[in-house]
């Protein structure tokens, strides 16, 4: 049984910065030591940030982290300053390029740890970009697969608290799809106030969440974004509503619809007329993905599905069935090389 996760630093992964002293500093230090207050111990130098190594259950890590996220009206989300998102992407580029300790030092300036994580259930390594808690910026949690077989698939959970149990579906899908990237927002969607577009990652086009999405997706990427709704607030709606955020659904949405219906759920597809309240027409991840020719799957699941483990798993099964009917045969090395190039230039691939 997979039981949580544990952290460990390798014994040889510690180094200390060189501390030198000019003659003037040495003289001042001698004078200070001879003062009436007596000899004082010098504070230890700060440890240079290093990449961490952890192993365990990746799903448990994600769900445990979700439990630390600030709730609505906390005003915890901090909009990135000009240039900060670019530097965050540059740190990600460095990590994907293999220099984990340099990347860890870069992420440390944002209060993030870089974790090389071994998921024991799948024996796959992942890079986890995890802000230390309590979060100071609350930009989200990001997981990048190091699997040599990882598919060009991104899985996202932009409303981890408002859409209860959507992150559980999303991280399950990420692992079972052998996806390349998982993103989870860092606060409640209304952390910065009721209906705030700033703390809502499915509304804010300037967030690190959005910039990571742009850098890690391309024309061949399949983006699965997990959401939830309640039929009490949308009477007459089907149990699942699918959309790509536009009135022109891509053919793959109908394959997913058939796979979900085969598992006993009612499904609707937004086409500009029906199910417009859940059409995701202003979702910036959807807009960007469509603009570069990618495939965006905005999936709204009714609460009864999300709260039932069997029905929840069946929805991931359906997504898997639909996914493997798509053409996703790009060589993994090409996908990884493109990801590094995209991050380096701060935009999506051509």
C-alpha positions in Angstrom: 0.0 0.0 0.0 1.2 3.5 -0.8 1.4 5.5 2.3 2.2 9.1 2.0 5.6 10.6 1.2 8.8 11.2 2.9 11.7 13.7 2.4 15.4 13.0 2.4 18.5 15.0 1.7 21.5 13.1 0.3 24.4 13.4 2.7 26.7 14.9 0.1 24.2 17.5 -1.1 25.2 20.3 1.4 27.7 23.1 0.7 28.4 26.4 2.3 29.3 29.7 0.8 32.9 30.9 1.1 33.3 33.5 3.8 36.3 35.9 3.5 37.3 39.0 5.2 39.2 42.2 4.2 41.9 43.7 6.6 39.4 46.4 7.5 36.7 43.9 8.3 39.2 41.8 10.3 40.3 44.9 12.3 36.7 45.8 13.1 36.0 42.2 14.2 39.0 42.3 16.5 37.9 45.5 18.1 34.4 44.1 18.5 35.7 40.9 20.2 37.7 43.0 22.7 34.7 45.0 23.7 33.4 44.7 27.3 30.6 42.6 26.1 33.1 39.8 25.6 33.5 37.2 22.9 30.4 36.5 20.8 29.9 33.5 18.5 29.6 34.3 14.8 26.3 33.3 13.2 26.6 30.3 10.9 26.5 31.1 7.2 23.3 30.4 5.3 23.0 27.1 3.5 23.0 27.4 -0.3 19.6 26.1 -1.6 19.8 22.7 -3.1 17.3 20.5 -4.9 15.5 18.1 -2.5 15.0 14.4 -3.0 11.8 12.8 -1.8 9.9 9.6 -2.5 6.5 8.2 -1.8 3.0 8.6 -3.1 2.7 11.6 -5.5 -1.1 11.7 -5.2 -0.7 11.9 -1.4 1.8 14.8 -1.8 -0.6 16.7 -4.0 -3.6 16.2 -1.8 -1.7 17.1 1.4 -0.4 20.3 -0.3 -4.0 21.1 -1.3 -4.9 21.1 2.4 -2.4 24.0 3.0 -3.9 26.4 0.4 -5.4 29.7 1.5 -9.2 29.8 1.4 -11.6 32.4 0.0 -11.3 36.0 1.2 -7.8 35.3 2.5 -6.2 37.9 0.1 -3.2 35.6 -0.1 -2.7 35.5 -3.8 0.0 37.8 -5.0 0.0 39.0 -8.6 3.6 38.5 -10.1 5.6 41.7 -10.6 6.9 42.5 -14.1 9.7 40.1 -14.9 8.9 37.6 -12.1 7.0 35.2 -14.3 9.9 35.3 -16.8 12.4 34.5 -14.0 10.2 31.6 -12.8 10.1 30.2 -16.3 13.9 30.6 -16.5 14.3 28.6 -13.3 12.0 25.9 -14.8 14.1 25.9 -18.0 17.2 25.3 -15.8 15.5 22.4 -14.0 14.4 20.8 -17.2 17.9 21.2 -18.5 19.3 19.1 -15.7 21.0 21.7 -13.4 18.8 21.1 -10.4 20.9 22.9 -7.8 21.1 26.0 -9.9 17.4 25.8 -10.5 16.7 25.3 -6.8 18.7 28.5 -6.0 16.6 30.4 -8.5 13.3 29.0 -7.2 14.4 29.8 -3.6 14.1 33.5 -4.4 10.3 32.9 -4.8 10.0 30.8 -1.7 9.8 27.6 -3.7 11.6 24.3 -3.3 12.6 22.2 -6.2 12.0 18.5 -5.4 13.1 15.5 -7.4 10.4 13.1 -6.4 10.2 9.3 -7.0 6.6 8.1 -7.1 6.9 4.6 -5.6 3.7 3.3 -7.1 4.9 3.9 -10.7 8.6 4.1 -10.2 8.7 7.3 -12.2 10.7 10.4 -11.2 9.0 13.9 -11.3 10.2 17.4 -10.8 7.9 19.1 -8.2 7.9 23.0 -8.0 6.4 23.5 -4.5 6.1 26.7 -2.6 7.0 26.5 1.0 4.0 26.8 3.4 2.3 29.0 4.4 2.6 30.3 0.8 3.9 33.8 0.4 2.9 34.2 -3.3 0.6 31.3 -3.7 1.4 30.8 -7.4 0.6 27.1 -7.4 2.1 23.6 -7.5 3.7 22.2 -10.6 4.8 18.7 -11.4 6.9 17.8 -14.5 7.3 14.2 -15.4 10.8 12.8 -16.1 9.3 9.6 -17.7 10.9 8.8 -21.0 7.5 7.7 -22.2 5.6 10.8 -21.1 2.9 11.9 -23.5 2.4 15.4 -24.7 -0.5 15.9 -22.3 -1.0 18.6 -19.6 -3.5 18.1 -16.7 -4.7 21.2 -14.8 -6.7 21.9 -11.7 -7.3 25.7 -11.5 -9.9 25.6 -8.8 -8.5 23.2 -6.2 -10.8 24.3 -3.3 -13.9 25.7 -5.0 -14.2 22.6 -7.2 -14.1 20.0 -4.5 -12.3 16.8 -5.4 -11.3 18.0 -8.8 -7.6 17.9 -7.9 -8.0 14.2 -6.9 -9.3 13.5 -10.4 -6.6 15.6 -12.0 -3.6 14.0 -10.3 -5.0 10.6 -10.9 -5.4 11.4 -14.6 -1.9 12.9 -14.7 -0.4 9.6 -13.4 -2.5 7.2 -15.4 -2.2 9.2 -18.7 1.6 9.3 -18.3 1.2 13.0 -18.8 4.0 15.5 -19.1 2.8 18.2 -16.8 0.4 18.8 -13.9 -0.6 22.2 -12.5 -2.7 23.1 -9.5 -3.6 26.6 -8.5 -2.2 27.9 -5.2 -5.4 29.4 -3.6 -9.2 29.3 -3.6 -10.4 31.0 -6.8 -11.9 33.8 -4.7 -9.0 34.2 -2.3 -8.8 37.9 -3.2 -12.5 38.5 -2.8 -15.8 37.4 -4.2 -15.7 36.8 -8.0 -12.1 38.1 -8.0 -10.5 37.6 -11.5 -7.1 38.0 -10.0 -6.9 34.9 -7.8 -9.0 32.8 -10.3 -6.5 31.0 -12.5 -9.2 30.3 -15.0 -9.6 34.0 -15.4 -6.3 35.7 -14.8 -4.1 35.9 -18.0 -1.1 37.3 -16.2 -0.6 34.6 -13.6 2.4 32.3 -13.3 -0.2 29.5 -13.8 -1.0 30.9 -17.2 2.6 31.6 -18.2 3.6 28.0 -17.3 0.7 26.8 -19.4 1.9 28.8 -22.3 5.5 27.6 -22.0 4.6 23.9 -21.6 2.0 23.5 -24.3 2.2 23.4 -28.1 0.2 22.6 -31.1 0.3 18.8 -30.4 -0.6 19.1 -26.7 -3.8 17.7 -25.3 -4.8 19.8 -22.2 -7.2 18.2 -19.8 -8.6 20.7 -17.3 -10.7 19.4 -14.4 -13.6 21.4 -12.9 -16.7 20.8 -11.0 -20.3 22.1 -10.6 -23.5 21.4 -8.7 -26.7 20.5 -10.4 -28.6 22.5 -7.8 -27.0 25.6 -9.3 -27.5 24.4 -12.9 -30.9 22.7 -13.0 -31.5 20.8 -16.2 -27.9 20.3 -17.0 -26.3 16.9 -17.7 -23.9 15.3 -15.2 -20.9 16.3 -17.3 -20.4 19.4 -19.5 -17.5 19.4 -22.0 -16.1 22.4 -23.9 -13.0 23.8 -25.6 -14.1 27.3 -24.7 -15.5 28.1 -28.1 -18.7 27.5 -30.0 -16.7 25.2 -32.3 -15.9 22.0 -30.3 -13.1 19.9 -31.7 -13.9 16.3 -32.9 -12.0 14.8 -29.9 -14.6 16.2 -27.5 -17.2 13.9 -29.1 -14.9 10.9 -28.6 -14.7 11.8 -24.9 -18.4 12.3 -24.7 -19.0 8.8 -26.1 -16.6 7.3 -23.6 -18.3 9.0 -20.7 -21.7 8.1 -21.8 -20.6 4.4 -22.1 -20.0 4.6 -18.4 -23.5 5.7 -17.6 -23.3 9.5 -17.3 -25.2 12.1 -19.2 -23.0 14.5 -21.2 -23.4 17.8 -23.0 -21.0 19.7 -25.2 -21.0 23.4 -25.3 -21.5 24.5 -28.9 -22.4 28.2 -28.5 -26.0 27.4 -27.8 -26.4 24.8 -25.1 -24.8 24.7 -21.6 -23.4 28.2 -22.0 -23.0 28.8 -18.2 -20.2 26.2 -18.2 -18.8 27.0 -21.6 -15.4 28.4 -20.4 -15.4 31.1 -23.1 -13.1 33.5 -21.1 -10.7 30.8 -19.9 -7.2 32.0 -20.8 -5.7 28.5 -21.0 -8.4 27.5 -23.4 -7.9 30.7 -25.5 -4.2 30.2 -25.7 -4.4 26.5 -26.5 -6.8 27.1 -29.3 -4.7 29.9 -30.7 -1.7 27.6 -31.3 -3.8 24.7 -32.6 -3.7 22.6 -29.5 -6.6 20.6 -28.0 -8.3 21.9 -24.9 -10.7 19.7 -22.8 -12.6 21.8 -20.3 -14.5 19.2 -18.2 -17.2 20.1 -15.7 -18.2 17.2 -13.4 -21.3 17.3 -11.2 -20.5 16.9 -7.5 -22.2 13.5 -7.2 -19.6 12.2 -9.6 -16.6 13.8 -7.8 -17.8 12.6 -4.4 -18.1 9.0 -5.5 -14.6 7.3 -5.9 -15.9 4.7 -8.4 -17.6 7.3 -10.6 -14.6 9.6 -10.3 -12.3 6.8 -11.4 -14.7 6.0 -14.3 -14.3 9.5 -15.6 -10.6 9.2 -15.7 -11.0 5.8 -17.4 -13.1 7.6 -20.0 -10.5 10.3 -20.5 -7.9 7.6 -21.0 -10.0 5.7 -23.5 -10.5 8.9 -25.5 -6.9 10.0 -25.2 -5.5 6.7 -26.6 -7.8 7.1 -29.6 -6.1 10.4 -30.5 -2.8 10.6 -32.4 -0.1 11.2 -29.8 2.9 9.6 -31.3 5.5 12.4 -31.0 8.8 11.0 -29.7 9.2 11.8 -26.0 12.7 13.3 -26.6 11.3 15.8 -29.0 8.6 16.8 -26.5 11.2 17.4 -23.8 13.5 19.3 -26.1 10.6 21.5 -27.2 9.6 22.2 -23.6 13.1 23.5 -22.7 13.2 25.7 -25.8 9.8 27.1 -25.1 10.6 28.0 -21.5 13.9 29.6 -22.6 12.1 32.0 -24.9 9.2 32.6 -22.5 6.5 31.6 -24.9 4.8 28.6 -26.4 6.4 26.6 -29.2 6.0 27.5 -32.8 
